[in-house]
Amino acid sequence: MDARLLDILVCPVCKGPLMHDKKTQELICRGDRLAFPIRDGIPIMWADEARTLQDTVE
């Protein structure tokens, strides 16, 4: 994930910052506890495609 792209992307639900999880290839919104998938290098920013986080993300 390009760091410049990560700087401008925000959570589509709350407009908060996102964190890139390299291990799971997801963009994490800590505020909403959502993980948005990255498929073929493209972030999928639809709320209905996000998974709800159960555990604390570090």
C-alpha distance matrix in Angstrom:
0.0 3.8 6.3 8.7 7.4 7.1 10.6 12.1 11.2 14.0 15.6 17.7 20.6 21.1 19.0 17.9 14.8 11.9 10.6 7.6 9.6 8.3 11.9 12.2 8.8 9.7 9.5 12.8 15.6 18.2 20.8 21.0 20.0 17.8 14.7 12.9 11.7 8.8 10.9 10.4 6.8 8.6 8.9 12.6 14.0 17.6 19.6 21.5 18.5 17.4 19.0 21.1 20.5 23.7 23.0 21.9 18.2 18.0
3.8 0.0 3.8 5.5 5.3 6.4 8.8 10.5 10.8 14.1 16.5 18.6 21.7 21.9 19.1 18.2 15.0 12.9 12.1 9.9 12.6 11.6 15.3 15.8 12.5 13.1 12.1 15.1 17.3 19.8 22.1 22.8 22.2 20.2 17.5 15.7 14.9 12.0 13.9 13.1 9.3 10.5 11.0 14.8 15.7 19.5 21.5 23.8 21.1 20.2 22.0 23.9 23.3 26.6 25.8 24.3 20.6 20.1
6.3 3.8 0.0 3.8 5.4 5.0 6.2 9.0 10.0 12.9 15.7 18.3 21.0 20.6 17.7 16.3 12.8 11.3 10.4 9.2 12.4 12.1 15.9 16.8 13.9 13.9 12.1 14.4 16.1 18.2 20.4 21.6 21.3 19.8 17.6 16.4 16.4 14.1 16.7 16.4 12.6 13.4 12.9 16.5 16.7 20.5 22.0 24.7 22.4 20.8 22.6 23.9 22.9 26.1 25.0 23.0 19.3 18.3
8.7 5.5 3.8 0.0 3.8 5.4 5.1 6.8 9.0 12.3 15.6 17.7 20.8 20.2 17.0 16.1 13.1 12.4 12.6 12.0 15.5 15.6 19.4 19.8 16.6 16.2 14.0 16.3 17.3 19.7 21.3 22.5 22.8 21.2 19.4 17.7 18.0 15.7 18.0 17.7 13.9 13.9 13.5 16.9 16.7 20.4 22.3 25.2 23.2 22.0 24.1 25.5 25.0 28.4 27.6 25.6 22.0 21.3
7.4 5.3 5.4 3.8 0.0 3.8 5.3 5.4 6.3 9.9 12.9 14.6 17.9 18.0 14.9 14.5 11.9 10.7 11.5 10.8 14.3 14.6 18.2 17.9 14.5 13.7 11.5 14.2 15.3 18.2 19.7 20.3 20.7 18.6 16.7 14.6 14.9 12.6 15.0 15.0 11.3 10.6 10.0 13.3 13.0 16.8 18.8 21.6 19.6 18.7 21.2 22.8 22.8 26.3 26.0 24.4 20.9 20.8
7.1 6.4 5.0 5.4 3.8 0.0 3.8 5.5 5.2 8.0 10.7 13.3 16.1 15.8 13.0 11.9 8.8 7.3 7.8 7.6 11.4 12.4 15.9 15.7 12.8 11.5 8.8 11.0 12.0 14.7 16.4 17.3 17.5 15.8 14.1 12.6 13.4 11.9 14.9 15.7 12.1 11.5 9.8 12.9 12.3 16.0 17.4 20.4 18.4 16.8 18.9 20.1 19.7 23.1 22.5 20.7 17.3 17.2
10.6 8.8 6.2 5.1 5.3 3.8 0.0 3.8 5.9 8.1 11.5 14.1 16.7 15.7 12.4 11.2 8.2 8.4 9.6 10.5 14.3 15.6 19.1 19.1 16.4 14.9 11.8 13.2 13.3 15.5 16.7 18.2 18.9 17.8 16.7 15.5 16.9 15.6 18.7 19.3 15.7 14.9 13.2 16.0 14.7 18.2 19.4 22.7 21.2 19.5 21.6 22.4 21.8 25.2 24.5 22.2 19.0 18.5
12.1 10.5 9.0 6.8 5.4 5.5 3.8 0.0 3.8 6.5 10.2 11.9 14.9 14.2 10.6 10.7 8.8 9.4 11.6 12.6 16.4 17.8 21.2 20.6 17.6 15.7 12.5 14.1 13.8 16.5 17.0 18.0 19.3 17.8 16.9 15.2 16.8 15.6 18.4 19.2 15.7 14.1 12.4 14.6 12.9 16.2 17.7 21.1 20.0 18.7 21.3 22.3 22.5 26.0 25.8 23.9 20.9 21.0
11.2 10.8 10.0 9.0 6.3 5.2 5.9 3.8 0.0 3.8 7.0 8.7 11.9 11.8 8.7 9.0 7.4 7.1 9.8 10.7 14.2 16.0 19.1 17.9 15.1 12.7 9.5 11.2 10.9 14.1 14.7 15.0 16.2 14.3 13.4 11.5 13.4 12.7 15.6 17.0 13.9 11.8 9.4 11.2 9.2 12.6 14.0 17.3 16.2 14.9 17.6 18.8 19.2 22.8 23.0 21.5 18.6 19.3
14.0 14.1 12.9 12.3 9.9 8.0 8.1 6.5 3.8 0.0 3.8 6.2 8.6 8.1 5.1 5.4 5.1 5.9 9.5 11.4 14.6 17.2 19.8 18.3 16.1 13.1 9.5 9.9 8.4 11.4 11.4 11.7 13.5 12.0 12.1 10.9 13.7 14.0 17.2 19.3 16.5 14.2 11.1 11.9 9.1 11.7 12.2 15.8 15.3 13.6 16.1 16.6 17.1 20.7 21.1 19.5 17.1 18.2
15.6 16.5 15.7 15.6 12.9 10.7 11.5 10.2 7.0 3.8 0.0 3.8 5.4 5.7 4.6 5.3 6.3 6.3 9.9 11.9 14.4 17.3 19.4 17.3 15.6 12.1 8.7 8.4 6.3 9.6 9.1 8.5 10.5 8.8 9.6 8.8 12.2 13.6 16.7 19.4 17.2 14.7 11.1 10.9 7.6 9.4 8.9 12.6 12.6 10.5 13.0 13.3 14.2 17.8 18.6 17.5 15.6 17.4
17.7 18.6 18.3 17.7 14.6 13.3 14.1 11.9 8.7 6.2 3.8 0.0 3.8 6.0 5.6 8.1 9.9 10.0 13.5 15.0 17.3 20.0 21.9 19.5 17.6 14.1 11.3 11.5 9.5 12.7 11.7 10.2 12.5 10.4 11.4 9.9 13.1 14.5 17.1 19.9 18.1 15.0 11.6 10.4 6.6 7.2 7.0 10.8 11.5 10.4 13.5 14.2 16.0 19.5 21.0 20.4 18.8 20.9
20.6 21.7 21.0 20.8 17.9 16.1 16.7 14.9 11.9 8.6 5.4 3.8 0.0 3.8 6.0 8.1 10.8 11.3 14.6 16.7 18.5 21.7 23.1 20.6 19.3 15.6 12.9 11.9 9.2 11.6 9.7 7.7 10.7 9.4 11.6 11.1 14.7 16.9 19.6 22.6 21.1 18.2 14.6 13.0 9.3 8.9 6.9 10.5 12.1 10.5 12.9 12.7 14.6 17.8 19.6 19.0 18.1 20.6
21.1 21.9 20.6 20.2 18.0 15.8 15.7 14.2 11.8 8.1 5.7 6.0 3.8 0.0 3.8 5.4 8.9 10.5 14.0 16.7 18.8 22.2 23.9 21.7 20.6 16.9 13.7 12.2 8.8 10.3 7.8 7.2 10.7 10.6 13.1 13.2 16.9 18.9 22.0 24.8 22.8 20.2 16.5 15.7 12.1 12.4 10.5 14.1 15.4 13.3 15.2 14.3 15.5 18.4 19.6 18.4 17.6 19.6
19.0 19.1 17.7 17.0 14.9 13.0 12.4 10.6 8.7 5.1 4.6 5.6 6.0 3.8 0.0 3.8 6.9 9.0 12.8 15.5 18.2 21.2 23.5 21.7 20.0 16.5 13.0 12.2 9.3 11.5 9.7 10.0 13.0 12.3 13.9 13.4 16.8 18.0 21.1 23.6 21.1 18.6 15.2 15.0 11.4 12.7 12.0 15.8 16.5 14.6 16.9 16.6 17.5 20.7 21.5 20.0 18.4 19.9
17.9 18.2 16.3 16.1 14.5 11.9 11.2 10.7 9.0 5.4 5.3 8.1 8.1 5.4 3.8 0.0 3.8 6.7 10.1 13.3 16.0 19.2 21.4 20.0 18.7 15.3 11.7 10.2 7.1 8.5 7.2 8.8 11.2 11.3 12.8 13.2 16.6 17.8 21.2 23.7 21.0 19.0 15.5 15.9 12.8 14.6 13.5 17.2 17.5 14.9 16.6 15.8 15.9 18.9 19.1 17.1 15.4 16.6
14.8 15.0 12.8 13.1 11.9 8.8 8.2 8.8 7.4 5.1 6.3 9.9 10.8 8.9 6.9 3.8 0.0 3.8 6.9 10.2 13.1 16.1 18.7 17.8 16.3 13.3 9.6 8.5 6.6 8.2 8.6 10.5 11.8 11.7 12.2 12.4 15.3 16.0 19.6 21.7 18.8 17.3 14.1 15.3 12.8 15.4 14.9 18.5 17.9 15.2 16.7 16.3 15.8 18.9 18.5 16.2 13.9 14.4
11.9 12.9 11.3 12.4 10.7 7.3 8.4 9.4 7.1 5.9 6.3 10.0 11.3 10.5 9.0 6.7 3.8 0.0 3.8 6.7 9.5 12.6 15.0 14.0 12.5 9.6 5.9 5.3 5.0 7.5 9.2 10.3 10.5 9.7 9.2 9.4 11.9 12.5 16.3 18.4 15.7 14.5 11.2 12.7 11.0 13.8 13.6 16.8 15.5 12.8 14.1 14.3 13.6 16.9 16.5 14.6 11.7 12.5
10.6 12.1 10.4 12.6 11.5 7.8 9.6 11.6 9.8 9.5 9.9 13.5 14.6 14.0 12.8 10.1 6.9 3.8 0.0 3.8 6.4 9.5 11.9 11.7 10.6 8.3 5.5 5.0 6.6 8.0 11.0 12.3 11.3 10.7 9.3 10.1 11.9 12.2 15.9 17.8 15.1 14.8 12.0 14.0 13.2 16.1 15.9 18.7 16.8 13.9 14.5 14.7 13.2 16.2 15.1 13.0 9.6 9.6
7.6 9.9 9.2 12.0 10.8 7.6 10.5 12.6 10.7 11.4 11.9 15.0 16.7 16.7 15.5 13.3 10.2 6.7 3.8 0.0 3.8 6.0 9.0 8.9 7.3 6.1 4.7 6.2 9.3 11.1 14.2 14.9 13.4 12.0 9.5 9.6 10.0 9.5 13.1 14.7 11.9 12.4 10.2 12.8 13.0 16.1 16.6 18.8 16.3 13.8 14.5 15.5 14.0 17.0 16.0 14.5 10.8 10.8
9.6 12.6 12.4 15.5 14.3 11.4 14.3 16.4 14.2 14.6 14.4 17.3 18.5 18.8 18.2 16.0 13.1 9.5 6.4 3.8 0.0 3.8 5.6 5.8 5.6 5.3 6.1 6.9 10.5 11.7 15.3 15.6 13.2 12.0 9.0 10.0 9.8 9.8 13.0 14.8 12.9 13.8 11.9 14.0 14.7 17.4 17.5 19.1 16.3 13.7 13.5 14.4 12.5 15.0 13.7 12.7 9.1 9.3
8.3 11.6 12.1 15.6 14.6 12.4 15.6 17.8 16.0 17.2 17.3 20.0 21.7 22.2 21.2 19.2 16.1 12.6 9.5 6.0 3.8 0.0 3.8 5.7 4.9 7.0 8.8 10.5 14.2 15.5 19.0 19.2 16.9 15.3 12.0 12.2 10.9 9.8 12.3 13.2 11.4 13.4 12.5 15.0 16.5 19.3 20.0 21.3 18.1 16.1 16.0 17.4 15.7 18.0 16.6 15.9 12.4 12.1
11.9 15.3 15.9 19.4 18.2 15.9 19.1 21.2 19.1 19.8 19.4 21.9 23.1 23.9 23.5 21.4 18.7 15.0 11.9 9.0 5.6 3.8 0.0 3.8 5.7 8.1 10.7 11.8 15.5 16.4 20.0 19.9 17.0 15.6 12.3 13.2 11.5 11.2 13.2 14.4 13.5 15.5 14.6 16.5 18.2 20.5 20.8 21.6 18.3 16.3 15.3 16.7 14.7 16.4 15.0 14.9 11.9 12.0
12.2 15.8 16.8 19.8 17.9 15.7 19.1 20.6 17.9 18.3 17.3 19.5 20.6 21.7 21.7 20.0 17.8 14.0 11.7 8.9 5.8 5.7 3.8 0.0 3.8 5.5 8.9 10.0 13.7 15.1 18.5 17.7 14.8 12.9 9.4 10.1 8.2 8.8 10.8 12.9 12.4 13.7 12.4 13.6 15.4 17.3 17.5 18.0 14.7 12.8 11.8 13.6 12.2 14.3 13.7 14.2 11.5 12.8
8.8 12.5 13.9 16.6 14.5 12.8 16.4 17.6 15.1 16.1 15.6 17.6 19.3 20.6 20.0 18.7 16.3 12.5 10.6 7.3 5.6 4.9 5.7 3.8 0.0 3.8 7.1 9.6 13.3 15.4 18.6 17.8 15.6 13.1 9.4 8.7 6.3 5.5 7.9 9.7 8.8 10.1 9.1 10.9 13.0 15.4 16.4 17.2 13.7 12.3 12.5 14.8 14.0 16.7 16.4 16.5 13.4 14.5
9.7 13.1 13.9 16.2 13.7 11.5 14.9 15.7 12.7 13.1 12.1 14.1 15.6 16.9 16.5 15.3 13.3 9.6 8.3 6.1 5.3 7.0 8.1 5.5 3.8 0.0 3.8 6.2 9.7 12.2 15.0 14.1 12.1 9.5 5.8 5.3 4.4 5.4 8.8 11.5 10.2 10.1 7.7 9.0 10.2 12.6 13.1 14.3 11.3 9.2 9.7 11.8 11.3 14.5 14.5 14.5 11.5 13.2
9.5 12.1 12.1 14.0 11.5 8.8 11.8 12.5 9.5 9.5 8.7 11.3 12.9 13.7 13.0 11.7 9.6 5.9 5.5 4.7 6.1 8.8 10.7 8.9 7.1 3.8 0.0 3.8 6.8 9.7 12.3 11.9 10.6 8.3 5.5 5.0 6.4 7.2 11.0 13.6 11.4 10.7 7.5 8.9 8.8 11.6 11.9 14.2 11.8 9.3 10.5 11.9 11.4 15.0 15.0 14.2 11.1 12.6
12.8 15.1 14.4 16.3 14.2 11.0 13.2 14.1 11.2 9.9 8.4 11.5 11.9 12.2 12.2 10.2 8.5 5.3 5.0 6.2 6.9 10.5 11.8 10.0 9.6 6.2 3.8 0.0 3.8 6.1 9.0 8.8 7.3 5.9 4.5 6.4 8.9 10.7 14.3 17.1 15.2 14.4 11.0 11.7 10.7 12.8 12.0 14.4 12.7 9.3 9.6 9.8 8.7 12.1 12.0 10.9 8.1 10.1
15.6 17.3 16.1 17.3 15.3 12.0 13.3 13.8 10.9 8.4 6.3 9.5 9.2 8.8 9.3 7.1 6.6 5.0 6.6 9.3 10.5 14.2 15.5 13.7 13.3 9.7 6.8 3.8 0.0 3.8 5.5 5.7 5.6 5.3 6.4 8.1 11.5 13.5 17.2 20.1 18.0 16.6 12.9 13.1 11.0 12.7 11.2 14.1 13.4 10.0 10.6 9.8 9.2 12.5 12.7 11.3 9.4 11.5
18.2 19.8 18.2 19.7 18.2 14.7 15.5 16.5 14.1 11.4 9.6 12.7 11.6 10.3 11.5 8.5 8.2 7.5 8.0 11.1 11.7 15.5 16.4 15.1 15.4 12.2 9.7 6.1 3.8 0.0 3.8 5.6 4.8 6.9 8.7 11.4 14.5 16.7 20.3 23.2 21.2 20.1 16.5 16.7 14.8 16.1 14.1 16.8 16.3 12.6 12.3 10.4 8.8 11.2 10.7 8.6 7.4 9.4
20.8 22.1 20.4 21.3 19.7 16.4 16.7 17.0 14.7 11.4 9.1 11.7 9.7 7.8 9.7 7.2 8.6 9.2 11.0 14.2 15.3 19.0 20.0 18.5 18.6 15.0 12.3 9.0 5.5 3.8 0.0 3.8 5.6 8.0 10.8 13.1 16.6 19.0 22.5 25.5 23.5 21.9 18.2 17.9 15.3 16.1 13.7 16.6 17.0 13.5 13.5 11.3 10.6 12.9 13.1 11.2 10.9 12.9
21.0 22.8 21.6 22.5 20.3 17.3 18.2 18.0 15.0 11.7 8.5 10.2 7.7 7.2 10.0 8.8 10.5 10.3 12.3 14.9 15.6 19.2 19.9 17.7 17.8 14.1 11.9 8.8 5.7 5.6 3.8 0.0 3.8 5.4 9.0 11.1 14.8 17.6 20.9 24.2 22.6 20.7 16.9 15.9 13.3 13.4 10.5 13.1 13.8 10.5 10.6 8.4 8.8 11.3 12.6 11.8 11.8 14.6
20.0 22.2 21.3 22.8 20.7 17.5 18.9 19.3 16.2 13.5 10.5 12.5 10.7 10.7 13.0 11.2 11.8 10.5 11.3 13.4 13.2 16.9 17.0 14.8 15.6 12.1 10.6 7.3 5.6 4.8 5.6 3.8 0.0 3.8 6.9 10.1 13.3 16.3 19.5 22.9 21.6 20.2 16.5 15.8 13.9 14.2 11.5 13.4 13.4 9.6 8.5 5.9 5.2 7.8 9.0 8.6 8.6 11.9
17.8 20.2 19.8 21.2 18.6 15.8 17.8 17.8 14.3 12.0 8.8 10.4 9.4 10.6 12.3 11.3 11.7 9.7 10.7 12.0 12.0 15.3 15.6 12.9 13.1 9.5 8.3 5.9 5.3 6.9 8.0 5.4 3.8 0.0 3.8 6.5 9.8 13.0 16.1 19.5 18.5 16.8 13.2 12.1 10.5 10.8 8.4 10.3 9.7 6.0 5.6 4.7 5.6 9.2 10.8 11.0 10.2 13.4
14.7 17.5 17.6 19.4 16.7 14.1 16.7 16.9 13.4 12.1 9.6 11.4 11.6 13.1 13.9 12.8 12.2 9.2 9.3 9.5 9.0 12.0 12.3 9.4 9.4 5.8 5.5 4.5 6.4 8.7 10.8 9.0 6.9 3.8 0.0 3.8 6.4 9.6 12.7 16.1 15.1 13.9 10.5 9.9 9.4 10.4 9.3 10.7 8.8 5.3 5.2 6.4 6.6 10.3 11.4 11.8 9.9 12.9
12.9 15.7 16.4 17.7 14.6 12.6 15.5 15.2 11.5 10.9 8.8 9.9 11.1 13.2 13.4 13.2 12.4 9.4 10.1 9.6 10.0 12.2 13.2 10.1 8.7 5.3 5.0 6.4 8.1 11.4 13.1 11.1 10.1 6.5 3.8 0.0 3.8 6.8 9.7 13.2 12.2 10.4 7.0 6.1 6.0 7.6 7.8 9.4 6.8 4.6 6.7 9.1 10.2 13.9 15.2 15.5 13.3 15.8
11.7 14.9 16.4 18.0 14.9 13.4 16.9 16.8 13.4 13.7 12.2 13.1 14.7 16.9 16.8 16.6 15.3 11.9 11.9 10.0 9.8 10.9 11.5 8.2 6.3 4.4 6.4 8.9 11.5 14.5 16.6 14.8 13.3 9.8 6.4 3.8 0.0 3.8 6.3 9.8 9.6 8.4 6.0 5.6 7.7 9.4 10.5 11.0 7.5 6.7 8.3 11.4 12.3 15.6 16.7 17.3 14.9 17.2
8.8 12.0 14.1 15.7 12.6 11.9 15.6 15.6 12.7 14.0 13.6 14.5 16.9 18.9 18.0 17.8 16.0 12.5 12.2 9.5 9.8 9.8 11.2 8.8 5.5 5.4 7.2 10.7 13.5 16.7 19.0 17.6 16.3 13.0 9.6 6.8 3.8 0.0 3.8 6.6 5.8 5.3 4.2 5.9 8.8 11.3 13.2 14.0 10.5 10.3 12.0 15.1 15.6 18.9 19.5 19.8 16.9 18.5
10.9 13.9 16.7 18.0 15.0 14.9 18.7 18.4 15.6 17.2 16.7 17.1 19.6 22.0 21.1 21.2 19.6 16.3 15.9 13.1 13.0 12.3 13.2 10.8 7.9 8.8 11.0 14.3 17.2 20.3 22.5 20.9 19.5 16.1 12.7 9.7 6.3 3.8 0.0 3.8 5.3 5.2 6.4 7.1 10.8 12.6 15.0 15.1 11.4 12.3 14.0 17.5 18.3 21.4 22.3 22.9 20.2 21.8
10.4 13.1 16.4 17.7 15.0 15.7 19.3 19.2 17.0 19.3 19.4 19.9 22.6 24.8 23.6 23.7 21.7 18.4 17.8 14.7 14.8 13.2 14.4 12.9 9.7 11.5 13.6 17.1 20.1 23.2 25.5 24.2 22.9 19.5 16.1 13.2 9.8 6.6 3.8 0.0 3.8 5.5 8.4 10.0 13.6 15.7 18.5 18.6 15.1 16.0 17.8 21.1 21.8 24.8 25.4 25.8 22.9 24.0
6.8 9.3 12.6 13.9 11.3 12.1 15.7 15.7 13.9 16.5 17.2 18.1 21.1 22.8 21.1 21.0 18.8 15.7 15.1 11.9 12.9 11.4 13.5 12.4 8.8 10.2 11.4 15.2 18.0 21.2 23.5 22.6 21.6 18.5 15.1 12.2 9.6 5.8 5.3 3.8 0.0 3.8 6.6 9.5 12.4 15.3 18.0 18.9 15.5 15.9 17.8 20.8 21.2 24.4 24.6 24.5 21.3 22.1
8.6 10.5 13.4 13.9 10.6 11.5 14.9 14.1 11.8 14.2 14.7 15.0 18.2 20.2 18.6 19.0 17.3 14.5 14.8 12.4 13.8 13.4 15.5 13.7 10.1 10.1 10.7 14.4 16.6 20.1 21.9 20.7 20.2 16.8 13.9 10.4 8.4 5.3 5.2 5.5 3.8 0.0 3.8 6.3 9.2 12.0 15.0 16.1 13.0 13.7 16.3 19.4 20.3 23.8 24.5 24.4 21.4 22.6
8.9 11.0 12.9 13.5 10.0 9.8 13.2 12.4 9.4 11.1 11.1 11.6 14.6 16.5 15.2 15.5 14.1 11.2 12.0 10.2 11.9 12.5 14.6 12.4 9.1 7.7 7.5 11.0 12.9 16.5 18.2 16.9 16.5 13.2 10.5 7.0 6.0 4.2 6.4 8.4 6.6 3.8 0.0 3.8 5.9 9.2 11.8 13.3 10.5 10.6 13.3 16.1 17.1 20.7 21.5 21.3 18.5 20.0
12.6 14.8 16.5 16.9 13.3 12.9 16.0 14.6 11.2 11.9 10.9 10.4 13.0 15.7 15.0 15.9 15.3 12.7 14.0 12.8 14.0 15.0 16.5 13.6 10.9 9.0 8.9 11.7 13.1 16.7 17.9 15.9 15.8 12.1 9.9 6.1 5.6 5.9 7.1 10.0 9.5 6.3 3.8 0.0 3.8 5.9 8.8 9.8 7.1 8.1 11.3 14.4 16.1 19.7 21.2 21.5 19.2 21.3
14.0 15.7 16.7 16.7 13.0 12.3 14.7 12.9 9.2 9.1 7.6 6.6 9.3 12.1 11.4 12.8 12.8 11.0 13.2 13.0 14.7 16.5 18.2 15.4 13.0 10.2 8.8 10.7 11.0 14.8 15.3 13.3 13.9 10.5 9.4 6.0 7.7 8.8 10.8 13.6 12.4 9.2 5.9 3.8 0.0 3.8 6.4 8.7 7.4 7.6 11.2 13.5 15.4 19.1 20.7 20.7 18.6 20.8
17.6 19.5 20.5 20.4 16.8 16.0 18.2 16.2 12.6 11.7 9.4 7.2 8.9 12.4 12.7 14.6 15.4 13.8 16.1 16.1 17.4 19.3 20.5 17.3 15.4 12.6 11.6 12.8 12.7 16.1 16.1 13.4 14.2 10.8 10.4 7.6 9.4 11.3 12.6 15.7 15.3 12.0 9.2 5.9 3.8 0.0 3.8 5.4 5.3 6.7 10.4 12.8 15.5 18.9 21.1 21.7 20.1 22.8
19.6 21.5 22.0 22.3 18.8 17.4 19.4 17.7 14.0 12.2 8.9 7.0 6.9 10.5 12.0 13.5 14.9 13.6 15.9 16.6 17.5 20.0 20.8 17.5 16.4 13.1 11.9 12.0 11.2 14.1 13.7 10.5 11.5 8.4 9.3 7.8 10.5 13.2 15.0 18.5 18.0 15.0 11.8 8.8 6.4 3.8 0.0 3.8 5.4 5.3 8.5 10.0 13.0 16.3 18.7 19.4 18.4 21.4
21.5 23.8 24.7 25.2 21.6 20.4 22.7 21.1 17.3 15.8 12.6 10.8 10.5 14.1 15.8 17.2 18.5 16.8 18.7 18.8 19.1 21.3 21.6 18.0 17.2 14.3 14.2 14.4 14.1 16.8 16.6 13.1 13.4 10.3 10.7 9.4 11.0 14.0 15.1 18.6 18.9 16.1 13.3 9.8 8.7 5.4 3.8 0.0 3.8 5.6 8.1 10.1 13.6 16.5 19.4 20.8 20.1 23.4
18.5 21.1 22.4 23.2 19.6 18.4 21.2 20.0 16.2 15.3 12.6 11.5 12.1 15.4 16.5 17.5 17.9 15.5 16.8 16.3 16.3 18.1 18.3 14.7 13.7 11.3 11.8 12.7 13.4 16.3 17.0 13.8 13.4 9.7 8.8 6.8 7.5 10.5 11.4 15.1 15.5 13.0 10.5 7.1 7.4 5.3 5.4 3.8 0.0 3.8 6.6 9.8 12.8 15.9 18.4 19.8 18.6 21.7
17.4 20.2 20.8 22.0 18.7 16.8 19.5 18.7 14.9 13.6 10.5 10.4 10.5 13.3 14.6 14.9 15.2 12.8 13.9 13.8 13.7 16.1 16.3 12.8 12.3 9.2 9.3 9.3 10.0 12.6 13.5 10.5 9.6 6.0 5.3 4.6 6.7 10.3 12.3 16.0 15.9 13.7 10.6 8.1 7.6 6.7 5.3 5.6 3.8 0.0 3.8 6.6 9.2 12.6 14.9 16.0 14.9 18.1
19.0 22.0 22.6 24.1 21.2 18.9 21.6 21.3 17.6 16.1 13.0 13.5 12.9 15.2 16.9 16.6 16.7 14.1 14.5 14.5 13.5 16.0 15.3 11.8 12.5 9.7 10.5 9.6 10.6 12.3 13.5 10.6 8.5 5.6 5.2 6.7 8.3 12.0 14.0 17.8 17.8 16.3 13.3 11.3 11.2 10.4 8.5 8.1 6.6 3.8 0.0 3.8 6.4 9.3 11.9 13.6 13.1 16.6
21.1 23.9 23.9 25.5 22.8 20.1 22.4 22.3 18.8 16.6 13.3 14.2 12.7 14.3 16.6 15.8 16.3 14.3 14.7 15.5 14.4 17.4 16.7 13.6 14.8 11.8 11.9 9.8 9.8 10.4 11.3 8.4 5.9 4.7 6.4 9.1 11.4 15.1 17.5 21.1 20.8 19.4 16.1 14.4 13.5 12.8 10.0 10.1 9.8 6.6 3.8 0.0 3.8 6.4 9.4 11.2 11.5 15.2
20.5 23.3 22.9 25.0 22.8 19.7 21.8 22.5 19.2 17.1 14.2 16.0 14.6 15.5 17.5 15.9 15.8 13.6 13.2 14.0 12.5 15.7 14.7 12.2 14.0 11.3 11.4 8.7 9.2 8.8 10.6 8.8 5.2 5.6 6.6 10.2 12.3 15.6 18.3 21.8 21.2 20.3 17.1 16.1 15.4 15.5 13.0 13.6 12.8 9.2 6.4 3.8 0.0 3.8 5.8 7.5 8.0 11.8
23.7 26.6 26.1 28.4 26.3 23.1 25.2 26.0 22.8 20.7 17.8 19.5 17.8 18.4 20.7 18.9 18.9 16.9 16.2 17.0 15.0 18.0 16.4 14.3 16.7 14.5 15.0 12.1 12.5 11.2 12.9 11.3 7.8 9.2 10.3 13.9 15.6 18.9 21.4 24.8 24.4 23.8 20.7 19.7 19.1 18.9 16.3 16.5 15.9 12.6 9.3 6.4 3.8 0.0 3.8 6.9 8.9 12.5
23.0 25.8 25.0 27.6 26.0 22.5 24.5 25.8 23.0 21.1 18.6 21.0 19.6 19.6 21.5 19.1 18.5 16.5 15.1 16.0 13.7 16.6 15.0 13.7 16.4 14.5 15.0 12.0 12.7 10.7 13.1 12.6 9.0 10.8 11.4 15.2 16.7 19.5 22.3 25.4 24.6 24.5 21.5 21.2 20.7 21.1 18.7 19.4 18.4 14.9 11.9 9.4 5.8 3.8 0.0 3.8 6.3 9.4
21.9 24.3 23.0 25.6 24.4 20.7 22.2 23.9 21.5 19.5 17.5 20.4 19.0 18.4 20.0 17.1 16.2 14.6 13.0 14.5 12.7 15.9 14.9 14.2 16.5 14.5 14.2 10.9 11.3 8.6 11.2 11.8 8.6 11.0 11.8 15.5 17.3 19.8 22.9 25.8 24.5 24.4 21.3 21.5 20.7 21.7 19.4 20.8 19.8 16.0 13.6 11.2 7.5 6.9 3.8 0.0 3.8 6.4
18.2 20.6 19.3 22.0 20.9 17.3 19.0 20.9 18.6 17.1 15.6 18.8 18.1 17.6 18.4 15.4 13.9 11.7 9.6 10.8 9.1 12.4 11.9 11.5 13.4 11.5 11.1 8.1 9.4 7.4 10.9 11.8 8.6 10.2 9.9 13.3 14.9 16.9 20.2 22.9 21.3 21.4 18.5 19.2 18.6 20.1 18.4 20.1 18.6 14.9 13.1 11.5 8.0 8.9 6.3 3.8 0.0 3.8
18.0 20.1 18.3 21.3 20.8 17.2 18.5 21.0 19.3 18.2 17.4 20.9 20.6 19.6 19.9 16.6 14.4 12.5 9.6 10.8 9.3 12.1 12.0 12.8 14.5 13.2 12.6 10.1 11.5 9.4 12.9 14.6 11.9 13.4 12.9 15.8 17.2 18.5 21.8 24.0 22.1 22.6 20.0 21.3 20.8 22.8 21.4 23.4 21.7 18.1 16.6 15.2 11.8 12.5 9.4 6.4 3.8 0.0
